[in-house]
Amino acid sequence: MSAQAFVGLRDIMVRRGILNDTRFMPAAEQLEIFLRVVAQANNYHSVCEFFQHSLETVSRNFNHVLQGILLLKDEYITLPDPTVPCHSHIKNNSNFYPYFKDILGAINGTHIPAIVSRQKQRRYRNRKDFISQNVMATISFD
C-alpha cells in the first residue's frame, strides 16, 4: 500500500470517528497493525514484537480496525450482481455447465518477480525464497 493510500484510509477512518488517537497508540499505528496482519501475513506475535505491545492490545486493536473496515464496505466494495444470467462461455460448454452455472467471476493470484530496495526485501520474499509481489485479480469472462 502506498503512503498516500495509507494516509487516505486513515483520514477517512478518523473523520468518520472509526479510529481515534488513544493515549498510547495513534490511529496510524492501529491501522498499521491491522495491515501488517492482513496484507503481510504477519502473525500476532511478530506484530507484538515489532510494535512492543501485548498480545491483548494487538488483538483488540486488530478487531477494532476490522470492525471499522466492515463499516466502510458498502461504500467501497461492489459485489457482483447475482441476477446476471449464466455467461454463454459456460452455458455452451458441457465441461463447465451445469457445474459452474452460478459462477459470477473468478479470483486468481500469482507472484510477480519484483525489484525492491534491500531494506524492503524481507517483506517481499515469498515462501519459495525469491522477491515477488503477490497479485490477486478478480475477473469475469467479459
CORVEN-V360935 format. One record per residue. RES is the residue in one small letter. SS is DSSP state (~ for helix, > for strand, _ for the rest). PSI is psi in radians with two decimals (999 if undefined). D_FIRST is the distance of its C-alpha to the first C-alpha in Angstrom with 1 decimal. Layout:
BEGIN
res->{RES/RES}
ss->{SS/SS}
psi->{PSI/PSI}
d_first->{D_FIRST/D_FIRST}
END
This chain:
BEGIN
res->{m/s/a/q/a/f/v/g/l/r/d/i/m/v/r/r/g/i/l/n/d/t/r/f/m/p/a/a/e/q/l/e/i/f/l/r/v/v/a/q/a/n/n/y/h/s/v/c/e/f/f/q/h/s/l/e/t/v/s/r/n/f/n/h/v/l/q/g/i/l/l/l/k/d/e/y/i/t/l/p/d/p/t/v/p/c/h/s/h/i/k/n/n/s/n/f/y/p/y/f/k/d/i/l/g/a/i/n/g/t/h/i/p/a/i/v/s/r/q/k/q/r/r/y/r/n/r/k/d/f/i/s/q/n/v/m/a/t/i/s/f/d}
ss->{_/_/~/~/~/~/~/~/~/~/~/~/~/~/~/_/_/_/_/_/_/_/_/_/_/_/~/~/~/~/~/~/~/~/~/~/~/~/_/_/_/_/_/~/~/~/~/~/~/~/~/_/_/_/~/~/~/~/~/~/~/~/~/~/~/~/~/~/~/~/~/~/~/~/~/~/_/_/_/_/_/_/_/_/_/_/_/~/~/~/~/_/_/_/_/_/_/_/_/_/_/_/_/_/_/>/>/>/>/>/>/>/>/_/_/_/_/~/~/~/~/~/~/~/>/_/_/_/_/_/>/>/>/>/>/>/>/>/>/_/_/_}
psi->{2.34/2.77/-0.66/-0.74/-0.70/-0.87/-0.69/-0.80/-0.77/-0.78/-0.72/-0.80/-0.61/-0.78/-0.63/0.00/0.25/-0.74/2.49/2.58/2.39/3.13/-0.64/-0.12/2.06/2.80/-0.67/-0.69/-0.65/-0.79/-0.68/-0.67/-0.83/-0.83/-0.60/-0.64/-0.82/-0.91/-0.54/0.04/0.58/2.48/2.90/-0.68/-0.71/-0.59/-0.70/-0.78/-0.77/-0.80/-0.13/0.83/2.77/2.83/-0.69/-0.75/-0.79/-0.79/-0.79/-0.79/-0.66/-0.85/-0.60/-0.79/-0.69/-0.78/-0.64/-0.72/-0.70/-0.55/-0.46/-0.17/-0.71/-0.49/-0.50/-0.19/2.19/2.11/2.67/2.66/2.01/-0.17/-0.06/2.27/2.84/2.33/2.50/-0.54/-0.64/-0.82/-0.61/0.14/2.00/-0.34/-0.47/-0.69/2.31/0.09/-0.61/0.41/-0.42/0.13/2.30/-0.37/-2.95/2.61/2.31/2.60/2.71/2.78/2.15/2.18/2.44/2.70/2.04/2.84/2.74/-0.63/-0.49/-0.06/-0.65/-0.71/-0.51/0.03/2.21/-3.12/-0.28/0.17/0.54/2.81/2.18/2.90/2.19/2.10/2.20/2.46/2.52/2.30/2.83/3.08/-0.26/999}
d_first->{0.0/3.8/6.5/8.2/6.3/6.5/10.0/10.8/10.4/12.2/14.8/15.5/16.1/18.3/20.1/21.1/22.2/20.0/18.7/20.9/21.3/23.8/26.3/24.5/20.8/18.8/16.6/13.5/14.6/15.4/11.9/10.6/13.4/12.6/9.0/10.7/13.4/11.8/8.8/10.5/14.0/15.3/18.6/19.9/22.1/19.7/17.6/21.0/21.8/18.7/18.9/22.7/23.1/25.4/24.6/25.9/23.6/20.4/21.7/22.8/19.5/17.5/20.0/20.1/16.4/16.8/19.9/18.1/15.5/18.7/20.2/17.6/17.9/20.9/19.4/16.1/17.1/20.1/22.2/24.6/28.1/30.5/33.5/32.6/35.4/35.0/33.8/36.8/35.1/35.4/38.6/40.5/39.6/41.7/39.2/36.5/38.7/39.3/36.7/33.7/35.3/32.8/29.6/27.4/24.8/23.1/19.8/19.5/17.1/17.4/16.3/16.1/17.2/14.9/15.9/14.0/15.6/17.9/16.1/13.0/15.3/15.9/12.4/12.7/16.4/17.4/20.6/22.6/21.8/20.1/16.8/14.7/11.5/12.2/12.3/13.9/15.8/18.3/21.4/24.9/28.0/27.9}
END
